[in-house]
Amino acid sequence: MKHYLLILLSFIILGCSNKEQTLPTDLTQESTTKTDVIKTEFENLNGFYDDDLDLALDVFKEACTKSIKKDMFKQVCENSQYYNNGQVFFTKYFTPKVLVSNSGDKGLITGYFEPLLYGSRIKDEIYKYPVYKTPKDLVTIKNKKRYPNFKRLRYKAKIRNGKYVPYDSREQIENSNNFEVICYVSDPIDLFFMQIQGSGRVLLDNGETINIGYANQNGRKYFAIGKYLIEEEYLTKEEVSLQSIKEFLQLNPSKMQDIMNLNKSYVFFHESENSATGSLNVPLVAKRNIAVDRNYIPLGMPVFLETFNPKTKEPINKLVVAADTGGAIKGEIRADYFTGFGKEAKELAGLMKEEGRLHMLIPKI
């Protein structure tokens, strides 16, 4: 799981379209909200037949190791093992349906990536910012009906005097040293963004590289500090990106911690054998997975994405698989595009805030 980079506000939903069908809430047992969809044809998906559908099939098969447990994917996941031709498989067993909202069929597509940080197992003057494991006093409330007030806190809490109380905020955690540490890193801003991305890699001073994966979260709601920087006129709406936010924080060290503390959400990690892994608990594939709002798109769902590269403005028309979620990824037509690991992936994810369409490929059986 991740808390993805929402470096722009979740608006920009343009266009209009007639509603033909309502997606039933029983499409997935996780869904709680009805989403409007319109049935379409594969020929209407821009660039569908030009995509590497065989690779998309491989990614879908990997997702099936987890999503096959859901009734809606069980049969198609079983059938996928007998196919190597993605075009034949997807056109035979799926029906494409475009998601629409009251405003139309376009929504916001952002990006996320797997960052590289530099660290050490031992704290010193260079490596002094801790990457924390899940605290032992962080609990998840099981009896949700009895504690409805904790819904806004994702049912995360700690026990004080025999009662559940909200878990500590970012500021409170930063001011404490009572947590178990995986390692220490050299840059607090990079650590902040690794929490937003949900995972990363750390190159230790002994030459070892370790994978850092999402383990838990303090229950506090995610807040996009880019929104604050716009409201305070430090940055314009057009300027906001991962790169511009990081630069502002670096140039304003006296404001840095206070601004980061506005995002009370705090992510805890574990050391993992795998690279970036999403909420579906399968390794993420660069440019083939997205994070979604599960109220509208079930995990494991193939989704044909139509958007644009923020640098080149060239189309990005790819069949991806919904394999991740995030606190900032909310809404019917909303996705976070996983760009992978490395400098290019970081640049693309940091700039990504494009309009796009999402076509779910819904199993016929």
Backbone torsions as a table, in degrees:
resi	resn	phi	psi	omega
1	MET	NA	158.1	179.2
2	LYS	-144.7	167.6	172.2
3	HIS	-119.6	92.6	-160.0
4	TYR	-78.1	164.8	-176.8
5	LEU	-70.1	96.9	171.5
6	LEU	-100.3	82.5	-175.6
7	ILE	-89.2	-3.1	170.7
8	LEU	-128.8	168.1	-178.0
9	LEU	-74.4	152.8	-178.1
10	SER	-87.1	62.0	169.5
11	PHE	-116.2	-145.5	-178.8
12	ILE	63.4	63.1	172.2
13	ILE	-122.5	103.5	-169.9
14	LEU	-115.3	172.7	175.2
15	GLY	91.6	176.2	177.2
16	CYS	-148.4	153.8	-177.7
17	SER	-160.1	147.5	176.7
18	ASN	-76.5	142.1	179.9
19	LYS	-88.6	127.9	-178.3
20	GLU	-107.8	-33.3	-170.8
21	GLN	-149.4	147.4	174.5
22	THR	-103.7	126.8	178.3
23	LEU	-71.2	119.7	-175.6
24	PRO	-67.8	149.6	-179.5
25	THR	-67.5	-17.0	179.3
26	ASP	-87.3	9.9	172.5
27	LEU	-55.4	-39.0	173.3
28	THR	-139.8	143.6	-179.6
29	GLN	-64.6	-16.7	-179.0
30	GLU	-83.7	-19.8	-173.0
31	SER	-69.3	140.5	177.3
32	THR	-126.9	-5.7	-175.4
33	THR	-128.7	140.1	177.1
34	LYS	-80.1	138.5	-180.0
35	THR	-121.7	136.7	177.6
36	ASP	-83.5	134.2	177.9
37	VAL	-135.6	156.2	177.3
38	ILE	-125.5	124.6	177.5
39	LYS	-65.0	138.9	179.0
40	THR	-139.7	-171.0	179.4
41	GLU	-117.5	154.4	-180.0
42	PHE	-59.6	-29.9	179.6
43	GLU	-64.7	-20.4	-179.1
44	ASN	-89.6	-2.9	177.6
45	LEU	-88.6	109.9	-173.7
46	ASN	-59.3	116.3	176.5
47	GLY	81.8	9.3	-177.0
48	PHE	-58.7	-47.6	-176.2
49	TYR	-76.6	-8.9	176.4
50	ASP	-93.2	-8.8	-177.3
51	ASP	-77.8	161.7	175.0
52	ASP	-82.0	83.3	-175.2
53	LEU	-73.6	-21.6	175.8
54	ASP	-68.4	-41.1	175.9
55	LEU	-65.1	-41.3	177.8
56	ALA	-59.9	-37.0	177.8
57	LEU	-65.1	-41.1	178.1
58	ASP	-60.7	-41.7	179.8
59	VAL	-66.5	-40.0	177.5
60	PHE	-62.3	-42.2	179.2
61	LYS	-61.0	-40.2	178.5
62	GLU	-63.8	-42.4	177.6
63	ALA	-62.3	-30.3	-178.6
64	CYS	-63.5	-20.8	178.5
65	THR	-60.5	-22.7	177.7
66	LYS	-112.2	-43.1	-172.9
67	SER	-75.1	-15.1	178.8
68	ILE	-61.0	-18.1	179.0
69	LYS	-69.3	-19.7	178.9
70	LYS	-87.5	137.9	-176.1
71	ASP	-56.1	-39.7	-174.2
72	MET	-67.6	-21.9	-178.7
73	PHE	-104.7	-9.6	-171.7
74	LYS	-55.8	-51.0	-174.9
75	GLN	-70.6	-43.1	-178.5
76	VAL	-68.5	-32.5	176.6
77	CYS	-66.3	-41.4	176.8
78	GLU	-63.7	-42.7	-179.5
79	ASN	-66.3	-31.0	-175.7
80	SER	-60.8	-26.5	-177.9
81	GLN	-67.8	-14.5	-178.9
82	TYR	-100.1	7.7	-176.4
83	TYR	-126.0	141.9	170.0
84	ASN	-118.8	-13.6	179.6
85	ASN	-94.3	106.3	-175.6
86	GLY	-64.5	-39.8	-178.8
87	GLN	-61.6	-45.5	179.6
88	VAL	-63.3	-45.2	-176.4
89	PHE	-64.1	-51.7	-174.0
90	PHE	-69.1	-37.9	-179.6
91	THR	-73.5	-23.6	-179.6
92	LYS	-81.7	-38.5	-169.0
93	TYR	-109.3	-0.1	-175.8
94	PHE	-131.8	153.9	174.1
95	THR	-118.3	122.7	179.6
96	PRO	-78.4	135.7	177.8
97	LYS	-138.5	125.5	-177.9
98	VAL	-85.2	135.9	177.9
99	LEU	-79.1	140.7	177.6
100	VAL	-135.6	154.4	174.2
101	SER	-120.5	-174.8	177.5
102	ASN	-63.0	-20.5	-177.4
103	SER	-97.4	-9.3	179.5
104	GLY	134.8	-157.8	-173.2
105	ASP	-109.8	15.8	179.0
106	LYS	-116.9	140.3	178.8
107	GLY	-140.0	-165.3	-174.4
108	LEU	-99.0	128.2	175.7
109	ILE	-115.9	117.8	174.8
110	THR	-110.9	-176.1	-178.5
111	GLY	-134.8	156.0	172.1
112	TYR	-141.7	162.9	-172.4
113	PHE	-147.6	176.8	176.7
114	GLU	-104.3	108.7	-175.1
115	PRO	-80.9	162.4	173.5
116	LEU	-114.7	124.2	176.0
117	LEU	-115.1	166.4	-179.9
118	TYR	-117.2	133.0	-172.2
119	GLY	-154.4	-172.0	-179.4
120	SER	-153.5	153.9	174.1
121	ARG	-73.9	-19.2	-176.0
122	ILE	-114.7	134.1	179.7
123	LYS	-75.1	134.0	174.2
124	ASP	-148.3	-165.3	-175.8
125	GLU	-69.9	-23.4	179.0
126	ILE	-92.2	-50.4	-176.8
127	TYR	-101.6	95.2	-173.2
128	LYS	-133.5	5.0	-178.3
129	TYR	-106.6	113.7	-170.4
130	PRO	-76.5	141.0	169.1
131	VAL	-99.8	110.9	-169.9
132	TYR	-90.6	145.0	167.7
133	LYS	-81.1	169.3	177.1
134	THR	-61.3	127.0	179.5
135	PRO	-65.7	147.7	-179.3
136	LYS	-69.4	-22.6	-179.1
137	ASP	-93.5	3.7	176.0
138	LEU	-83.4	121.4	-178.8
139	VAL	-122.5	152.5	173.5
140	THR	-106.5	121.9	-177.1
141	ILE	-70.6	124.6	-178.1
142	LYS	-86.2	-39.4	-177.8
143	ASN	-84.4	80.6	-173.3
144	LYS	-68.9	-32.9	-179.6
145	LYS	-66.0	-32.2	-177.9
146	ARG	-78.1	-23.4	-176.9
147	TYR	-126.2	61.8	-176.2
148	PRO	-63.4	-25.2	-179.0
149	ASN	-66.4	-17.1	-179.2
150	PHE	-89.8	1.5	177.2
151	LYS	-58.9	-42.3	-179.5
152	ARG	-66.2	-15.8	178.6
153	LEU	-106.4	18.0	179.6
154	ARG	55.3	28.1	178.4
155	TYR	58.5	29.8	173.8
156	LYS	-96.5	139.8	-175.8
157	ALA	-161.5	177.0	165.8
158	LYS	-135.5	163.5	-175.9
159	ILE	-104.0	125.1	176.1
160	ARG	-130.5	123.9	-179.3
161	ASN	54.4	38.3	176.4
162	GLY	79.7	7.4	-178.5
163	LYS	-126.0	150.7	173.5
164	TYR	-73.8	134.4	173.4
165	VAL	-133.2	155.6	179.2
166	PRO	-56.4	143.2	178.4
167	TYR	-73.1	160.6	-174.7
168	ASP	-56.4	148.2	175.6
169	SER	-80.0	173.2	176.8
170	ARG	-53.9	-48.4	-177.3
171	GLU	-60.3	-42.9	179.7
172	GLN	-65.1	-39.2	179.0
173	ILE	-67.3	-43.0	-179.9
174	GLU	-62.2	-30.2	-177.8
175	ASN	-89.7	4.4	179.9
176	SER	-112.1	161.8	175.0
177	ASN	-134.9	32.3	-174.9
178	ASN	-101.2	27.9	-176.0
179	PHE	-119.1	151.2	177.6
180	GLU	-77.8	137.3	-171.5
181	VAL	-108.3	136.4	172.0
182	ILE	-80.2	-49.5	179.5
183	CYS	-164.9	177.2	176.7
184	TYR	-118.1	140.9	-179.4
185	VAL	-117.5	168.1	-170.1
186	SER	-91.1	-15.0	-171.8
187	ASP	-132.1	116.9	-179.2
188	PRO	-69.3	-28.2	179.6
189	ILE	-71.5	-43.5	177.1
190	ASP	-62.6	-36.6	177.2
191	LEU	-64.9	-41.7	177.1
192	PHE	-57.8	-46.4	-178.8
193	PHE	-72.6	-29.2	175.0
194	MET	-64.2	-35.0	175.8
195	GLN	-64.8	-37.3	178.6
196	ILE	-69.3	-39.6	179.0
197	GLN	-70.3	-33.5	176.6
198	GLY	98.9	-10.4	177.6
199	SER	-166.5	172.3	178.4
200	GLY	179.9	-174.6	175.3
201	ARG	-124.7	147.8	177.5
202	VAL	-124.9	122.0	174.0
203	LEU	-88.2	111.1	-177.1
204	LEU	-79.6	161.0	-177.3
205	ASP	-68.6	-10.8	175.9
206	ASN	-93.0	4.2	178.6
207	GLY	94.9	-8.5	180.0
208	GLU	-81.1	139.0	173.5
209	THR	-109.0	128.2	179.9
210	ILE	-116.2	148.6	176.3
211	ASN	-91.7	131.9	179.3
212	ILE	-112.9	118.5	-176.6
213	GLY	-115.7	154.8	177.7
214	TYR	-60.4	134.4	177.4
215	ALA	-119.7	-42.3	-176.5
216	ASN	-167.7	178.7	-176.9
217	GLN	-148.8	153.5	-173.0
218	ASN	-79.4	-1.2	176.0
219	GLY	90.7	-13.5	-179.0
220	ARG	-74.1	148.9	-176.2
221	LYS	-70.8	139.3	177.5
222	TYR	-67.8	138.0	175.8
223	PHE	-127.3	128.2	-179.2
224	ALA	-82.1	110.5	-178.3
225	ILE	-68.0	-19.9	174.2
226	GLY	-60.4	-35.2	177.8
227	LYS	-62.6	-43.6	178.6
228	TYR	-62.6	-43.3	-177.8
229	LEU	-64.6	-30.8	175.4
230	ILE	-71.9	-47.1	-177.4
231	GLU	-61.7	-34.9	-179.9
232	GLU	-87.6	2.4	177.0
233	GLU	63.7	27.4	170.6
234	TYR	-76.0	-33.8	178.0
235	LEU	-136.1	155.2	174.4
236	THR	-91.6	163.2	178.1
237	LYS	-56.5	-36.9	-178.5
238	GLU	-73.0	-28.3	-176.1
239	GLU	-81.6	-23.8	-169.5
240	VAL	-64.1	125.9	174.3
241	SER	-159.7	172.0	174.9
242	LEU	-55.9	-43.7	-176.7
243	GLN	-63.7	-44.6	-176.9
244	SER	-71.7	-35.1	177.1
245	ILE	-65.2	-46.1	179.6
246	LYS	-61.8	-42.1	180.0
247	GLU	-62.8	-42.3	179.6
248	PHE	-61.7	-44.6	-179.6
249	LEU	-64.0	-39.0	179.2
250	GLN	-65.5	-37.0	-177.5
251	LEU	-82.1	-10.6	-178.1
252	ASN	-130.2	64.8	-175.6
253	PRO	-61.4	-27.3	179.6
254	SER	-70.5	-23.9	179.6
255	LYS	-97.3	-16.0	-167.9
256	MET	-53.8	-56.5	-173.7
257	GLN	-67.0	-39.6	179.3
258	ASP	-62.1	-39.2	179.5
259	ILE	-69.1	-44.2	179.4
260	MET	-64.6	-32.7	179.6
261	ASN	-67.9	-17.2	175.2
262	LEU	-60.5	-30.1	173.7
263	ASN	-87.2	94.0	-174.8
264	LYS	-70.7	-15.1	178.0
265	SER	-66.3	137.1	179.9
266	TYR	-136.4	132.5	-176.6
267	VAL	-106.7	135.6	175.8
268	PHE	-106.0	152.2	-171.1
269	PHE	-124.7	169.3	168.7
270	HIS	-135.4	156.6	176.4
271	GLU	-81.8	127.7	-170.7
272	SER	-120.2	153.8	173.5
273	GLU	-79.8	-20.1	-175.9
274	ASN	-104.9	157.8	171.6
275	SER	-74.5	-164.6	-172.6
276	ALA	-47.4	127.3	180.0
277	THR	-128.2	135.0	-175.6
278	GLY	-91.9	-172.7	-178.5
279	SER	-64.9	-23.1	177.0
280	LEU	-76.8	-7.3	178.7
281	ASN	66.4	38.2	169.9
282	VAL	-128.0	148.7	179.6
283	PRO	-58.0	136.8	-179.6
284	LEU	-79.5	144.9	179.8
285	VAL	-111.8	127.2	-177.4
286	ALA	-55.6	128.5	175.8
287	LYS	63.7	19.9	176.9
288	ARG	-133.4	1.7	177.1
289	ASN	-130.5	151.0	175.5
290	ILE	-132.2	156.7	169.3
291	ALA	-99.7	142.0	-172.8
292	VAL	-139.3	172.2	170.1
293	ASP	-90.8	115.3	-175.7
294	ARG	-67.6	-12.3	174.1
295	ASN	-67.4	-18.1	-176.1
296	TYR	-121.6	-32.7	-177.7
297	ILE	-130.7	117.6	179.4
298	PRO	-68.7	146.6	172.7
299	LEU	-63.7	138.7	-176.6
300	GLY	97.8	-9.8	-176.7
301	MET	-76.4	128.9	170.1
302	PRO	-69.2	135.8	-178.0
303	VAL	-135.0	126.9	175.3
304	PHE	-90.2	119.4	-175.3
305	LEU	-98.3	130.5	173.3
306	GLU	-122.0	110.9	178.0
307	THR	-153.1	-159.6	-175.9
308	PHE	-137.9	149.6	173.2
309	ASN	-70.7	124.4	-175.1
310	PRO	-66.6	-22.2	-179.7
311	LYS	-88.7	-50.2	-174.0
312	THR	-93.3	-17.5	-175.3
313	LYS	65.2	12.9	174.8
314	GLU	-76.1	149.9	-178.7
315	PRO	-64.2	142.8	166.8
316	ILE	-112.9	102.0	179.6
317	ASN	-119.5	99.6	-173.0
318	LYS	-139.2	146.0	171.1
319	LEU	-87.0	115.5	-177.4
320	VAL	-119.3	174.2	178.7
321	VAL	-124.7	131.8	177.1
322	ALA	-71.7	112.5	-174.4
323	ALA	-134.0	7.2	-174.7
324	ASP	-150.7	165.9	178.8
325	THR	-137.9	176.3	176.5
326	GLY	-173.2	152.5	-176.9
327	GLY	-61.8	-25.9	-178.4
328	ALA	-94.0	-4.4	-175.4
329	ILE	-98.6	91.1	-176.4
330	LYS	-132.0	134.2	175.8
331	GLY	126.9	162.4	-175.8
332	GLU	-64.5	-51.1	-175.6
333	ILE	-108.7	79.0	-171.5
334	ARG	-150.1	127.2	179.2
335	ALA	-150.7	151.8	173.9
336	ASP	-115.6	120.0	-172.0
337	TYR	-92.5	119.6	-178.6
338	PHE	-78.7	118.0	-174.5
339	THR	-97.6	-9.8	175.1
340	GLY	106.2	-151.3	-175.0
341	PHE	-121.1	143.1	174.9
342	GLY	115.2	176.9	-174.8
343	LYS	-61.9	-45.6	-179.3
344	GLU	-64.0	-41.4	179.3
345	ALA	-63.5	-41.2	179.3
346	LYS	-63.5	-44.5	-178.4
347	GLU	-64.0	-44.9	-179.1
348	LEU	-64.5	-45.9	-179.0
349	ALA	-64.2	-40.4	-177.3
350	GLY	-64.4	-30.0	-178.1
351	LEU	-93.8	-13.4	-170.0
352	MET	-71.0	117.1	173.3
353	LYS	-160.2	63.1	-170.9
354	GLU	-107.0	156.3	168.4
355	GLU	-71.2	152.9	177.6
356	GLY	-166.8	164.7	174.5
357	ARG	-111.8	150.4	176.8
358	LEU	-124.9	121.1	177.5
359	HIS	-111.2	111.7	174.8
360	MET	-76.2	137.5	172.8
361	LEU	-99.6	102.0	-172.2
362	ILE	-92.8	128.5	-178.3
363	PRO	-58.0	138.2	177.4
364	LYS	-77.0	-23.7	-176.7
365	ILE	-129.7	NA	NA
